[in-house]
Amino acid sequence: MIELWKLDEAIRKLNPTVATIRGDIAYDKDENVVEYNKAAAEAEAIKDTQ
Amino acid sequence: MALTQVQSGMIGSVSASSVTTGTLPAAQAVSGSIIQVAQYLNYTYASTTNSSFTATGYAVTITPKSASSTMLITCSISASQSASNGGGYFTIYKNGSNLAGANGYSTMYSNASFSNPFRVGIPIEITNASGGTSAITYEIYFKTNTVGTVGINQDSTASSITVMEIAP
């Protein structure tokens, strides 16, 4: 199971415009939704722990 | 058809202890008693790197029964910070306006000696005048001190906001 903070870091690393995350939805600093690839973020999060 | 005859002495004051059924109108509630309670508790993770207050999504909407009630708002926030020397600030917004000062009601700070993410429980407890009988939304907002990411609900924990209306 991926730790939430690792996934959080991965989403932000792959999507630098992300400022806020609420649940599975990411937003930029102006509260616009930022589309992101969750599978890629999960892969990135796992990579960081290996 | 059965009839009831009112006899002398039947109508008069009734001891409150004799009233065992029915609902007391809010206007007749004893001063200081709780009229209604609303709560939002959830395990959903939220985080921000914003250094200006940002909604967490943890909100309660309540319609006061009295225009002169006191609203008691309590929050239990399972907070985290990703970075050493990272800070977090928490506040309560009422219908989109911050009820507190520029840095909110409560803060956290992750000392460099802690392993990250730093976790801490943040309580907030305030009162606010109902100011009418229109619906009010109270929501937890958060922000960073420009360092790291402040979050809520690491490790499948929960945060909550509870609003109690207290009779005037």
Backbone of each chain as ProteinMPNN parsed JSONL, in Angstrom:
{"seq_chain_A": "MIELWKLDEAIRKLNPTVATIRGDIAYDKDENVVEYNKAAAEAEAIKDTQ", "coords_chain_A": {"N_chain_A": [[0.844, -1.197, 0.0], [0.572, 2.176, -0.889], [1.962, 4.914, 0.759], [0.15, 7.796, 1.712], [1.431, 10.296, 1.76], [3.638, 9.851, 0.199], [2.468, 9.383, -2.273], [1.289, 11.851, -2.597], [3.569, 13.481, -2.803], [4.59, 12.462, -5.187], [2.582, 13.077, -7.053], [2.779, 15.853, -7.03], [5.404, 16.158, -7.887], [5.306, 15.212, -10.51], [3.452, 16.891, -11.533], [3.859, 19.946, -11.452], [2.252, 22.216, -11.142], [0.339, 21.686, -9.305], [-1.247, 22.651, -6.372], [-3.03, 22.141, -4.316], [-4.575, 19.285, -2.908], [-7.467, 17.433, -2.695], [-8.784, 14.645, -1.558], [-8.95, 12.607, -4.333], [-8.678, 14.562, -6.167], [-6.896, 17.128, -7.77], [-5.715, 20.498, -7.548], [-4.776, 23.711, -8.904], [-3.057, 26.727, -7.784], [-5.06, 28.538, -8.059], [-7.358, 27.191, -7.669], [-8.236, 25.769, -9.865], [-9.016, 22.717, -11.472], [-6.516, 20.263, -11.789], [-5.644, 18.001, -14.127], [-4.339, 14.739, -13.78], [-2.18, 11.887, -14.134], [-2.985, 9.18, -12.456], [-2.015, 6.587, -12.238], [0.59, 6.852, -13.135], [1.562, 8.504, -11.154], [1.347, 6.843, -8.938], [3.179, 4.889, -9.671], [5.491, 6.4, -9.618], [5.581, 7.052, -6.93], [6.018, 4.569, -5.772], [8.469, 3.976, -6.872], [10.091, 5.795, -5.588], [10.28, 4.659, -3.114], [11.772, 2.439, -3.422]], "CA_chain_A": [[0.0, 0.0, 0.0], [1.378, 3.391, -1.017], [1.655, 5.916, 1.773], [-0.486, 8.971, 1.105], [2.361, 11.418, 1.578], [4.49, 9.505, -0.937], [1.658, 9.634, -3.473], [1.166, 13.31, -2.661], [4.835, 14.011, -3.335], [4.724, 12.044, -6.582], [1.654, 13.891, -7.865], [3.34, 17.208, -7.137], [6.637, 16.081, -8.678], [4.952, 15.038, -11.924], [2.529, 17.97, -11.933], [4.327, 21.046, -10.586], [1.265, 23.288, -10.902], [-0.592, 21.277, -8.244], [-1.067, 23.329, -5.083], [-3.906, 21.545, -3.3], [-5.189, 17.995, -3.229], [-8.575, 17.03, -1.816], [-9.119, 13.31, -2.031], [-8.244, 12.256, -5.57], [-8.733, 15.701, -7.096], [-5.813, 18.095, -7.585], [-6.057, 21.858, -7.956], [-3.665, 24.657, -8.901], [-3.198, 27.733, -6.723], [-6.307, 29.291, -8.271], [-8.457, 26.237, -7.466], [-8.618, 25.082, -11.098], [-8.671, 21.289, -11.412], [-5.354, 19.837, -12.571], [-5.743, 16.587, -14.492], [-3.067, 14.043, -13.638], [-2.201, 10.448, -14.373], [-2.834, 8.582, -11.133], [-1.162, 5.39, -12.343], [1.978, 7.318, -13.223], [1.923, 9.015, -9.827], [1.547, 5.68, -8.059], [4.455, 4.272, -10.069], [6.539, 7.298, -9.134], [5.618, 6.926, -5.466], [6.649, 3.274, -5.461], [9.874, 4.084, -7.274], [10.807, 6.554, -4.559], [10.468, 3.845, -1.906], [12.613, 1.286, -3.739]], "C_chain_A": [[0.885, 1.255, 0.0], [0.98, 4.384, 0.071], [1.146, 7.186, 1.089], [0.512, 10.094, 0.84], [3.34, 11.141, 0.439], [3.752, 9.767, -2.249], [1.49, 11.136, -3.687], [2.415, 13.926, -3.295], [4.99, 13.681, -4.816], [3.812, 12.851, -7.491], [2.237, 15.276, -8.088], [4.606, 17.228, -7.979], [6.332, 16.015, -10.169], [4.074, 16.172, -12.457], [2.83, 19.206, -11.083], [3.311, 22.154, -10.336], [0.29, 22.93, -9.777], [-0.247, 22.001, -6.937], [-1.836, 22.62, -3.979], [-4.464, 20.226, -3.812], [-6.285, 17.742, -2.209], [-9.083, 15.682, -2.315], [-8.286, 12.968, -3.253], [-8.167, 13.423, -6.55], [-7.648, 16.71, -6.741], [-6.219, 19.448, -8.17], [-4.778, 22.696, -8.02], [-3.945, 25.736, -7.853], [-4.47, 28.571, -6.858], [-7.538, 28.399, -8.188], [-9.017, 25.664, -8.773], [-8.182, 23.621, -10.98], [-7.475, 21.012, -12.319], [-5.501, 18.341, -12.863], [-4.364, 15.942, -14.338], [-3.266, 12.543, -13.841], [-1.935, 9.739, -13.037], [-1.921, 7.358, -11.166], [0.308, 5.787, -12.4], [2.458, 7.83, -11.868], [2.183, 7.864, -8.856], [2.865, 4.986, -8.378], [5.628, 5.096, -9.554], [6.699, 7.159, -7.619], [6.294, 5.633, -5.042], [8.129, 3.327, -5.767], [10.697, 4.774, -6.183], [11.075, 5.722, -3.31], [11.395, 2.665, -2.149], [14.078, 1.656, -3.709]], "O_chain_A": [[1.821, 1.371, 0.791], [-0.204, 4.655, 0.272], [1.641, 7.59, 0.037], [0.44, 10.763, -0.191], [3.818, 12.07, -0.213], [4.321, 10.295, -3.205], [1.542, 11.625, -4.816], [2.333, 14.766, -4.191], [5.458, 14.505, -5.602], [4.219, 13.262, -8.577], [2.194, 15.808, -9.197], [4.862, 18.192, -8.701], [6.992, 16.659, -10.984], [3.969, 16.383, -13.665], [2.131, 19.476, -10.107], [3.486, 22.952, -9.414], [-0.495, 23.774, -9.345], [0.891, 21.964, -6.468], [-1.36, 22.509, -2.85], [-4.781, 20.079, -4.992], [-6.054, 17.828, -1.003], [-9.728, 15.593, -3.36], [-7.057, 13.033, -3.212], [-7.639, 13.271, -7.652], [-7.493, 17.099, -5.583], [-6.962, 19.527, -9.148], [-3.819, 22.436, -7.293], [-4.938, 25.67, -7.129], [-4.903, 29.225, -5.909], [-8.631, 28.8, -8.588], [-10.13, 25.138, -8.798], [-7.109, 23.327, -10.452], [-7.426, 21.466, -13.462], [-5.484, 17.519, -11.947], [-3.35, 16.526, -14.719], [-4.375, 12.019, -13.732], [-0.803, 9.707, -12.555], [-1.149, 7.123, -10.236], [1.161, 5.142, -11.792], [3.608, 7.618, -11.482], [3.118, 7.909, -8.056], [3.582, 4.549, -7.477], [6.635, 4.546, -9.108], [7.815, 7.151, -7.099], [7.05, 5.605, -4.071], [8.949, 2.792, -5.02], [11.832, 4.394, -5.897], [11.981, 6.031, -2.536], [11.769, 1.964, -1.209], [14.934, 0.806, -3.952]]}, "seq_chain_B": "MALTQVQSGMIGSVSASSVTTGTLPAAQAVSGSIIQVAQYLNYTYASTTNSSFTATGYAVTITPKSASSTMLITCSISASQSASNGGGYFTIYKNGSNLAGANGYSTMYSNASFSNPFRVGIPIEITNASGGTSAITYEIYFKTNTVGTVGINQDSTASSITVMEIAP", "coords_chain_B": {"N_chain_B": [[-69.627, 9.957, 20.158], [-66.902, 10.823, 22.079], [-66.774, 13.009, 24.811], [-64.986, 15.552, 26.53], [-65.049, 16.942, 29.621], [-64.169, 19.996, 30.896], [-63.138, 20.668, 34.055], [-63.345, 22.557, 37.059], [-60.24, 23.691, 38.195], [-58.765, 22.083, 36.574], [-57.301, 23.355, 34.608], [-54.238, 24.9, 34.581], [-50.957, 25.676, 35.847], [-48.351, 23.474, 34.822], [-46.052, 21.236, 36.022], [-42.729, 21.106, 34.803], [-41.514, 18.684, 35.011], [-43.527, 16.963, 34.606], [-43.978, 16.845, 31.946], [-43.502, 14.684, 29.47], [-43.489, 13.923, 26.848], [-43.329, 14.929, 23.325], [-41.964, 17.764, 21.47], [-39.913, 20.337, 22.417], [-40.237, 23.679, 21.436], [-37.629, 25.568, 19.801], [-37.475, 28.19, 20.638], [-38.325, 28.053, 23.219], [-36.344, 26.768, 24.514], [-34.112, 26.073, 27.182], [-31.913, 28.58, 28.277], [-28.605, 28.325, 27.184], [-28.721, 25.678, 26.629], [-28.224, 22.96, 24.311], [-29.391, 23.249, 21.102], [-29.253, 22.138, 18.539], [-27.116, 19.933, 16.66], [-24.488, 19.584, 14.314], [-22.326, 17.691, 12.288], [-19.299, 17.037, 10.479], [-17.357, 14.423, 9.632], [-14.531, 12.846, 8.377], [-12.355, 10.666, 6.493], [-10.927, 11.459, 4.359], [-8.051, 12.351, 2.579], [-6.269, 15.435, 2.436], [-4.311, 18.138, 1.137], [-1.992, 20.915, 0.962], [0.161, 23.295, -0.674], [-0.129, 25.901, -0.64], [0.405, 29.226, 0.511], [-1.51, 30.89, 1.275], [-4.737, 30.921, 2.811], [-6.586, 27.971, 2.237], [-9.305, 25.952, 1.207], [-10.168, 22.989, 2.987], [-12.115, 21.208, 2.436], [-13.521, 20.187, 4.47], [-16.409, 20.746, 5.895], [-19.348, 22.156, 7.424], [-22.772, 22.709, 7.136], [-25.27, 24.6, 8.595], [-28.494, 25.542, 9.732], [-29.457, 28.062, 11.707], [-31.756, 27.899, 14.446], [-32.495, 29.995, 15.926], [-32.091, 33.516, 15.816], [-30.42, 34.678, 17.597], [-28.692, 32.896, 18.723], [-25.794, 31.205, 20.102], [-23.093, 29.848, 18.369], [-21.228, 27.025, 18.775], [-18.194, 25.95, 17.691], [-16.237, 23.229, 17.018], [-13.186, 21.671, 16.185], [-11.365, 18.854, 15.163], [-8.335, 18.099, 14.066], [-6.349, 16.093, 12.129], [-3.271, 16.548, 11.548], [-0.465, 17.151, 9.283], [2.962, 17.65, 8.229], [5.182, 17.921, 5.548], [7.825, 18.671, 5.437], [11.0, 19.419, 6.95], [11.225, 22.088, 9.207], [8.922, 23.072, 8.212], [5.766, 24.669, 8.301], [2.342, 24.854, 9.445], [-0.899, 26.28, 9.214], [-4.131, 26.735, 10.624], [-7.575, 27.456, 10.251], [-10.959, 28.721, 10.642], [-13.498, 29.241, 8.353], [-16.357, 31.237, 7.809], [-19.069, 31.1, 5.849], [-17.326, 31.629, 3.691], [-15.605, 33.579, 4.668], [-12.785, 34.388, 6.641], [-12.743, 33.713, 10.046], [-10.814, 34.281, 11.848], [-7.562, 35.788, 12.581], [-4.782, 36.733, 10.424], [-3.152, 34.464, 10.505], [-4.812, 32.474, 11.323], [-6.385, 30.167, 13.692], [-4.806, 28.203, 14.815], [-1.592, 26.59, 14.908], [1.159, 24.676, 13.542], [4.431, 23.246, 13.681], [7.182, 21.861, 12.093], [9.902, 20.644, 13.447], [13.351, 20.393, 12.617], [14.457, 18.087, 13.627], [12.572, 16.103, 13.617], [11.308, 13.151, 12.057], [10.019, 12.969, 8.776], [6.75, 12.571, 7.192], [5.877, 15.038, 9.578], [3.579, 14.576, 12.176], [0.658, 15.739, 13.865], [-1.95, 16.368, 16.246], [-4.48, 18.742, 15.886], [-6.458, 20.893, 17.686], [-9.36, 22.978, 17.522], [-11.446, 25.376, 18.985], [-14.142, 27.403, 19.076], [-16.468, 30.15, 19.565], [-19.318, 31.599, 17.953], [-21.54, 34.114, 16.898], [-24.883, 33.426, 15.864], [-26.301, 35.238, 14.301], [-28.59, 35.454, 12.724], [-31.096, 33.596, 10.876], [-30.422, 32.325, 8.618], [-28.874, 29.841, 6.523], [-25.665, 28.692, 7.51], [-22.337, 28.13, 6.561], [-19.638, 26.538, 7.9], [-16.196, 26.076, 7.574], [-13.118, 24.247, 7.575], [-9.996, 25.664, 6.953], [-6.669, 25.67, 5.565], [-3.085, 26.37, 5.485], [0.352, 26.742, 4.404], [3.585, 27.661, 5.803], [5.017, 28.566, 3.702], [6.859, 26.62, 3.372], [7.284, 23.285, 2.451], [4.622, 20.785, 2.476], [1.433, 20.986, 3.803], [-0.776, 18.812, 5.384], [-3.812, 16.839, 5.902], [-5.048, 14.042, 7.694], [-3.165, 11.868, 7.392], [-2.051, 8.469, 7.215], [-4.524, 7.104, 7.235], [-6.171, 8.413, 9.086], [-8.66, 10.497, 10.733], [-10.411, 13.631, 10.369], [-12.435, 16.254, 11.774], [-15.284, 18.488, 11.898], [-17.421, 20.122, 14.067], [-20.524, 21.561, 14.808], [-22.39, 23.229, 17.199], [-25.484, 24.482, 18.125], [-26.322, 26.81, 20.505], [-28.767, 27.65, 22.818], [-30.08, 30.967, 23.218]], "CA_chain_B": [[-68.424, 10.766, 20.246], [-66.541, 11.052, 23.48], [-66.551, 14.409, 25.166], [-64.238, 15.763, 27.767], [-65.523, 18.121, 30.322], [-63.14, 20.681, 31.682], [-63.683, 20.975, 35.366], [-62.617, 23.531, 37.855], [-58.947, 23.253, 38.709], [-58.027, 21.258, 35.616], [-56.381, 24.165, 33.815], [-53.333, 25.648, 35.437], [-49.567, 25.416, 35.524], [-47.937, 22.074, 34.847], [-44.629, 21.091, 36.324], [-41.931, 20.64, 33.662], [-41.176, 17.273, 35.202], [-44.673, 16.157, 34.189], [-44.001, 16.786, 30.481], [-42.599, 13.579, 29.094], [-43.531, 13.669, 25.406], [-43.388, 16.125, 22.491], [-40.715, 18.469, 21.177], [-39.935, 21.719, 22.896], [-39.783, 24.618, 20.397], [-36.311, 26.135, 20.086], [-37.64, 29.455, 21.35], [-38.567, 27.772, 24.633], [-35.218, 26.006, 25.068], [-33.44, 26.695, 28.326], [-30.699, 29.291, 27.882], [-27.388, 27.541, 27.36], [-28.889, 24.278, 26.198], [-27.883, 22.72, 22.903], [-30.61, 23.115, 20.3], [-28.992, 21.187, 17.463], [-25.709, 19.606, 16.413], [-24.168, 19.098, 12.971], [-20.911, 17.29, 12.252], [-18.723, 16.382, 9.304], [-16.151, 13.672, 9.975], [-14.159, 12.079, 7.203], [-10.984, 10.161, 6.432], [-10.349, 11.873, 3.08], [-6.782, 13.083, 2.659], [-6.182, 16.722, 1.733], [-3.016, 18.777, 1.386], [-1.761, 22.124, 0.173], [1.417, 24.034, -0.572], [-0.479, 27.324, -0.668], [0.708, 30.012, 1.7], [-2.732, 31.622, 1.633], [-5.683, 29.922, 3.291], [-7.203, 27.149, 1.198], [-10.329, 25.065, 1.765], [-9.826, 21.567, 3.148], [-13.255, 20.374, 2.06], [-14.198, 19.771, 5.704], [-17.372, 21.824, 6.115], [-20.671, 21.856, 7.974], [-23.783, 23.741, 6.921], [-26.293, 24.517, 9.638], [-29.449, 26.652, 9.714], [-29.807, 28.349, 13.107], [-33.173, 27.969, 14.786], [-32.697, 31.297, 16.547], [-31.186, 34.545, 15.299], [-29.524, 35.16, 18.662], [-27.983, 31.761, 19.324], [-24.333, 31.11, 20.03], [-22.662, 28.635, 17.688], [-19.956, 26.482, 19.279], [-17.564, 25.203, 16.601], [-15.052, 22.498, 17.453], [-12.526, 20.924, 15.115], [-10.281, 17.933, 15.501], [-7.63, 18.014, 12.78], [-5.198, 15.19, 12.11], [-2.451, 17.354, 10.637], [0.889, 16.684, 8.963], [3.813, 18.554, 7.455], [6.117, 17.042, 4.837], [9.201, 19.164, 5.392], [11.639, 19.985, 8.131], [11.017, 23.535, 9.308], [7.66, 23.433, 7.559], [4.703, 25.043, 9.224], [0.965, 24.797, 8.97], [-1.845, 27.132, 9.938], [-5.503, 26.264, 10.461], [-8.571, 28.434, 10.666], [-12.343, 28.408, 10.286], [-14.185, 30.221, 7.528], [-17.816, 31.271, 7.897], [-19.6, 31.543, 4.55], [-16.26, 32.114, 2.825], [-14.78, 34.617, 5.298], [-11.973, 33.916, 7.754], [-13.194, 34.236, 11.342], [-9.64, 34.57, 12.678], [-6.589, 36.699, 12.011], [-4.068, 36.327, 9.212], [-2.579, 33.13, 10.647], [-5.808, 31.52, 11.78], [-6.563, 29.866, 15.105], [-3.853, 27.243, 15.364], [-0.433, 26.391, 14.046], [2.051, 23.55, 13.804], [5.749, 23.488, 13.116], [7.96, 20.637, 12.039], [11.309, 20.864, 13.768], [14.236, 19.611, 11.75], [14.841, 16.817, 14.234], [11.519, 15.118, 13.435], [11.245, 12.47, 10.769], [8.876, 13.495, 8.036], [6.044, 13.789, 7.559], [5.569, 15.306, 10.976], [2.138, 14.49, 12.421], [0.207, 16.294, 15.146], [-3.378, 16.652, 16.342], [-4.762, 20.169, 16.056], [-7.836, 21.197, 18.082], [-9.829, 24.369, 17.488], [-12.753, 25.492, 19.628], [-14.515, 28.816, 19.106], [-17.899, 30.456, 19.504], [-19.651, 32.588, 16.932], [-22.969, 34.451, 16.945], [-25.6, 32.933, 14.678], [-26.519, 36.435, 13.497], [-29.728, 35.321, 11.821], [-31.574, 32.22, 10.747], [-30.035, 31.801, 7.301], [-27.89, 28.757, 6.591], [-24.266, 29.088, 7.679], [-21.358, 27.073, 6.303], [-18.34, 26.664, 8.563], [-15.263, 25.147, 6.918], [-11.711, 24.3, 7.983], [-9.034, 26.062, 5.926], [-5.28, 25.485, 5.988], [-2.047, 26.936, 4.626], [1.713, 26.49, 4.886], [4.429, 28.837, 6.042], [5.766, 28.587, 2.434], [7.787, 25.486, 3.337], [6.686, 21.956, 2.475], [3.2, 20.544, 2.21], [0.645, 20.702, 4.998], [-1.834, 17.872, 5.025], [-4.651, 16.288, 6.963], [-5.466, 12.636, 7.603], [-2.165, 10.855, 7.058], [-2.175, 7.159, 7.87], [-5.945, 6.712, 7.357], [-6.805, 9.031, 10.25], [-9.834, 11.306, 10.402], [-10.583, 14.972, 10.919], [-13.866, 16.561, 11.871], [-15.765, 19.791, 12.354], [-18.727, 19.952, 14.71], [-21.158, 22.832, 15.158], [-23.521, 23.094, 18.125], [-26.221, 25.718, 18.359], [-26.651, 26.932, 21.929], [-29.919, 28.536, 22.992], [-29.763, 32.26, 23.848]], "C_chain_B": [[-68.125, 11.088, 21.716], [-66.291, 12.532, 23.726], [-65.769, 14.489, 26.471], [-64.733, 17.042, 28.41], [-64.4, 18.713, 31.159], [-63.752, 21.105, 33.01], [-62.783, 21.964, 36.111], [-61.305, 22.948, 38.384], [-58.141, 22.427, 37.737], [-57.006, 22.06, 34.824], [-55.522, 24.996, 34.761], [-51.906, 25.357, 35.04], [-49.257, 23.928, 35.659], [-46.445, 22.039, 35.129], [-43.892, 20.538, 35.111], [-41.61, 19.158, 33.789], [-42.323, 16.359, 34.772], [-44.73, 16.002, 32.669], [-42.989, 15.746, 30.03], [-42.611, 13.284, 27.606], [-43.558, 14.997, 24.66], [-42.025, 16.757, 22.322], [-40.839, 19.913, 21.604], [-39.481, 22.642, 21.77], [-38.456, 25.267, 20.793], [-36.418, 27.41, 20.905], [-37.861, 29.256, 22.835], [-37.416, 26.996, 25.276], [-34.57, 26.788, 26.204], [-32.151, 27.36, 27.845], [-29.456, 28.449, 28.183], [-27.517, 26.094, 26.942], [-28.581, 24.15, 24.709], [-29.159, 22.439, 22.121], [-30.427, 22.085, 19.189], [-27.48, 21.029, 17.264], [-25.559, 19.13, 14.976], [-22.683, 18.774, 12.938], [-20.54, 16.751, 10.881], [-17.421, 15.736, 9.755], [-15.809, 12.815, 8.774], [-12.689, 11.682, 7.276], [-10.271, 10.626, 5.162], [-9.1, 12.722, 3.288], [-6.885, 14.404, 1.89], [-4.843, 17.357, 2.073], [-2.904, 20.042, 0.552], [-0.332, 22.63, 0.364], [1.147, 25.534, -0.599], [-0.075, 28.009, 0.636], [-0.398, 31.022, 1.985], [-3.795, 30.571, 1.951], [-6.483, 29.292, 2.153], [-8.187, 26.19, 1.855], [-9.822, 23.629, 1.873], [-10.914, 20.659, 2.58], [-14.024, 19.863, 3.272], [-15.114, 20.908, 6.147], [-18.672, 21.286, 6.682], [-21.585, 23.022, 7.648], [-24.914, 23.524, 7.914], [-27.206, 25.735, 9.528], [-29.888, 26.924, 11.143], [-31.314, 28.41, 13.31], [-33.518, 29.306, 15.433], [-31.665, 32.282, 16.019], [-30.173, 35.008, 16.333], [-28.815, 34.01, 19.384], [-26.476, 31.98, 19.292], [-23.99, 29.794, 19.355], [-21.3, 28.232, 18.26], [-19.381, 25.58, 18.19], [-16.304, 24.532, 17.135], [-14.5, 21.699, 16.275], [-11.467, 20.007, 15.724], [-9.569, 17.619, 14.193], [-6.406, 17.118, 12.935], [-4.224, 15.741, 11.075], [-1.08, 16.738, 10.39], [1.635, 17.757, 8.186], [4.922, 17.703, 6.84], [7.576, 17.423, 5.04], [9.718, 19.602, 6.754], [11.517, 21.508, 8.083], [9.79, 24.006, 8.528], [6.601, 23.727, 8.606], [3.339, 24.875, 8.587], [0.092, 25.673, 9.827], [-3.262, 26.662, 9.617], [-6.474, 27.323, 10.981], [-9.959, 27.943, 10.281], [-12.915, 29.563, 9.482], [-15.694, 30.092, 7.759], [-18.336, 31.869, 6.596], [-18.525, 32.22, 3.703], [-15.368, 33.195, 3.405], [-14.061, 34.055, 6.519], [-12.442, 34.551, 9.062], [-12.021, 34.687, 12.208], [-8.749, 35.612, 12.005], [-5.84, 36.063, 10.859], [-3.481, 34.92, 9.294], [-3.532, 32.141, 11.306], [-5.833, 31.315, 13.277], [-5.457, 28.975, 15.669], [-2.73, 26.987, 14.372], [0.317, 25.126, 14.436], [3.384, 23.882, 13.172], [6.562, 22.217, 13.202], [9.426, 20.962, 12.258], [12.187, 19.938, 12.937], [14.588, 18.244, 12.325], [13.779, 15.733, 14.062], [11.664, 14.425, 12.085], [9.959, 12.911, 10.073], [8.052, 12.368, 7.429], [5.754, 13.858, 9.054], [4.049, 15.267, 11.155], [1.806, 15.07, 13.797], [-1.308, 16.509, 15.093], [-3.605, 18.118, 16.647], [-6.219, 20.334, 16.498], [-8.151, 22.68, 17.885], [-11.208, 24.373, 18.146], [-13.079, 26.973, 19.747], [-16.03, 28.944, 19.236], [-18.114, 31.574, 18.503], [-21.15, 32.859, 17.024], [-23.672, 33.965, 15.685], [-25.935, 34.09, 13.741], [-27.664, 36.356, 12.511], [-30.148, 33.865, 11.756], [-31.329, 31.672, 9.341], [-28.952, 30.737, 7.482], [-26.471, 29.315, 6.668], [-23.391, 27.874, 7.34], [-20.056, 27.415, 7.012], [-17.399, 25.638, 7.932], [-13.845, 25.348, 7.447], [-10.856, 24.678, 6.777], [-7.619, 25.841, 6.467], [-4.32, 26.172, 5.022], [-0.684, 26.57, 5.21], [2.391, 27.815, 5.258], [5.393, 29.036, 4.86], [6.769, 27.44, 2.327], [6.979, 24.181, 3.356], [5.203, 21.929, 2.149], [2.502, 20.255, 3.528], [-0.532, 19.833, 4.582], [-2.709, 17.522, 6.203], [-4.945, 14.829, 6.635], [-4.418, 11.711, 6.989], [-2.542, 9.534, 7.743], [-3.622, 6.759, 8.148], [-6.588, 7.23, 8.637], [-7.938, 9.939, 9.785], [-9.731, 12.7, 11.005], [-12.075, 15.289, 10.934], [-14.086, 18.017, 12.233], [-17.174, 19.586, 12.875], [-19.26, 21.329, 15.094], [-22.358, 22.55, 16.054], [-24.189, 24.446, 18.283], [-26.697, 25.745, 19.808], [-27.733, 27.998, 22.107], [-29.511, 29.831, 23.689], [-30.396, 32.371, 25.239]], "O_chain_B": [[-68.981, 11.556, 22.466], [-65.659, 13.209, 22.915], [-65.871, 13.643, 27.359], [-64.81, 18.091, 27.77], [-63.781, 18.05, 31.991], [-64.758, 21.813, 33.056], [-61.609, 22.142, 35.787], [-61.277, 21.853, 38.946], [-56.986, 22.095, 38.003], [-55.974, 21.53, 34.413], [-56.033, 25.703, 35.629], [-51.68, 24.822, 33.955], [-49.826, 23.227, 36.496], [-45.675, 22.768, 34.504], [-44.372, 19.608, 34.462], [-41.454, 18.461, 32.786], [-42.141, 15.155, 34.595], [-45.44, 15.136, 32.158], [-41.78, 15.916, 30.191], [-41.816, 12.468, 27.139], [-43.775, 16.053, 25.254], [-41.05, 16.341, 22.95], [-41.76, 20.621, 21.196], [-38.42, 22.405, 21.193], [-38.193, 25.487, 21.975], [-35.573, 27.688, 21.756], [-37.622, 30.165, 23.63], [-37.499, 26.612, 26.442], [-34.498, 28.016, 26.171], [-31.386, 26.761, 27.09], [-29.286, 27.934, 29.288], [-26.527, 25.364, 26.906], [-28.67, 25.119, 23.955], [-29.909, 21.514, 22.436], [-31.311, 21.27, 18.925], [-26.689, 21.888, 17.655], [-26.388, 18.37, 14.475], [-21.872, 19.508, 13.503], [-21.341, 16.101, 10.209], [-16.499, 16.417, 10.203], [-16.672, 12.139, 8.215], [-11.896, 12.272, 8.011], [-9.132, 10.231, 4.915], [-9.095, 13.677, 4.064], [-7.51, 14.473, 0.832], [-4.304, 17.146, 3.159], [-3.621, 20.221, -0.432], [0.291, 22.425, 1.406], [2.077, 26.341, -0.583], [-0.2, 27.438, 1.72], [-0.243, 31.902, 2.832], [-3.754, 29.461, 1.421], [-6.978, 29.969, 1.252], [-7.924, 25.676, 2.942], [-9.145, 23.122, 0.979], [-10.668, 19.49, 2.281], [-15.047, 19.192, 3.131], [-14.657, 21.906, 6.704], [-19.049, 20.135, 6.458], [-21.227, 24.182, 7.853], [-25.442, 22.422, 8.054], [-26.735, 26.84, 9.259], [-30.607, 26.12, 11.736], [-32.051, 28.908, 12.459], [-34.683, 29.702, 15.483], [-30.506, 31.926, 15.801], [-29.183, 35.655, 15.992], [-28.393, 34.156, 20.531], [-25.962, 32.822, 18.556], [-24.525, 28.746, 19.716], [-20.346, 29.01, 18.228], [-19.99, 24.579, 17.812], [-15.408, 25.204, 17.646], [-15.249, 21.131, 15.48], [-10.777, 20.366, 16.678], [-10.125, 16.955, 13.318], [-5.541, 17.367, 13.775], [-4.329, 15.446, 9.885], [-0.596, 15.92, 11.173], [1.038, 18.643, 7.574], [5.526, 16.87, 7.516], [8.468, 16.598, 4.842], [8.964, 20.091, 7.596], [11.689, 22.123, 7.03], [9.647, 25.191, 8.227], [6.559, 23.099, 9.664], [3.201, 24.768, 7.368], [0.314, 25.798, 11.031], [-3.557, 26.247, 8.496], [-6.235, 27.982, 11.993], [-10.111, 26.884, 9.672], [-12.823, 30.722, 9.887], [-16.229, 28.991, 7.885], [-18.06, 33.029, 6.29], [-18.773, 33.249, 3.075], [-14.469, 33.686, 2.722], [-14.652, 33.338, 7.327], [-12.528, 35.774, 9.172], [-12.215, 35.397, 13.194], [-9.123, 36.229, 11.007], [-6.209, 34.993, 10.374], [-3.328, 34.253, 8.271], [-3.108, 31.092, 11.791], [-5.372, 32.162, 14.043], [-5.202, 28.993, 16.873], [-2.895, 27.147, 13.163], [0.127, 24.582, 15.524], [3.466, 24.692, 12.248], [6.626, 21.573, 14.249], [10.103, 21.485, 11.372], [11.787, 18.823, 12.602], [14.978, 17.342, 11.583], [14.049, 14.562, 14.331], [12.087, 15.032, 11.101], [8.948, 13.186, 10.718], [8.597, 11.296, 7.17], [5.43, 12.856, 9.693], [3.317, 15.864, 10.365], [2.562, 14.916, 14.755], [-1.872, 16.795, 14.036], [-2.994, 18.673, 17.561], [-7.127, 19.954, 15.759], [-7.281, 23.532, 18.068], [-12.03, 23.49, 17.898], [-12.379, 27.714, 20.437], [-16.772, 27.98, 19.043], [-17.223, 32.382, 18.238], [-21.939, 31.932, 17.208], [-23.139, 34.073, 14.581], [-25.861, 33.941, 12.522], [-27.701, 37.125, 11.55], [-29.63, 33.015, 12.48], [-31.943, 30.69, 8.926], [-28.215, 30.74, 8.468], [-26.126, 30.278, 5.984], [-23.662, 26.753, 7.769], [-19.449, 28.454, 6.753], [-17.761, 24.471, 7.774], [-13.427, 26.47, 7.729], [-10.98, 24.081, 5.708], [-7.405, 25.827, 7.679], [-4.684, 26.51, 3.896], [-0.582, 26.144, 6.36], [1.854, 28.904, 5.057], [6.466, 29.616, 5.025], [7.45, 27.3, 1.311], [6.092, 24.01, 4.193], [4.624, 22.885, 1.633], [2.929, 19.382, 4.284], [-1.191, 20.081, 3.572], [-2.405, 17.855, 7.349], [-5.072, 14.439, 5.474], [-4.747, 10.864, 6.158], [-3.271, 9.522, 8.735], [-3.914, 6.148, 9.176], [-7.45, 6.566, 9.212], [-8.146, 10.123, 8.585], [-9.056, 12.915, 12.011], [-12.867, 14.681, 10.214], [-13.214, 18.686, 12.789], [-18.012, 18.963, 12.223], [-18.531, 22.158, 15.64], [-23.227, 21.745, 15.719], [-23.522, 25.446, 18.547], [-27.379, 24.833, 20.273], [-27.611, 29.112, 21.599], [-28.709, 29.818, 24.622], [-30.234, 33.39, 25.911]]}, "name": "protein", "num_of_chains": 2, "seq": "MIELWKLDEAIRKLNPTVATIRGDIAYDKDENVVEYNKAAAEAEAIKDTQMALTQVQSGMIGSVSASSVTTGTLPAAQAVSGSIIQVAQYLNYTYASTTNSSFTATGYAVTITPKSASSTMLITCSISASQSASNGGGYFTIYKNGSNLAGANGYSTMYSNASFSNPFRVGIPIEITNASGGTSAITYEIYFKTNTVGTVGINQDSTASSITVMEIAP"}
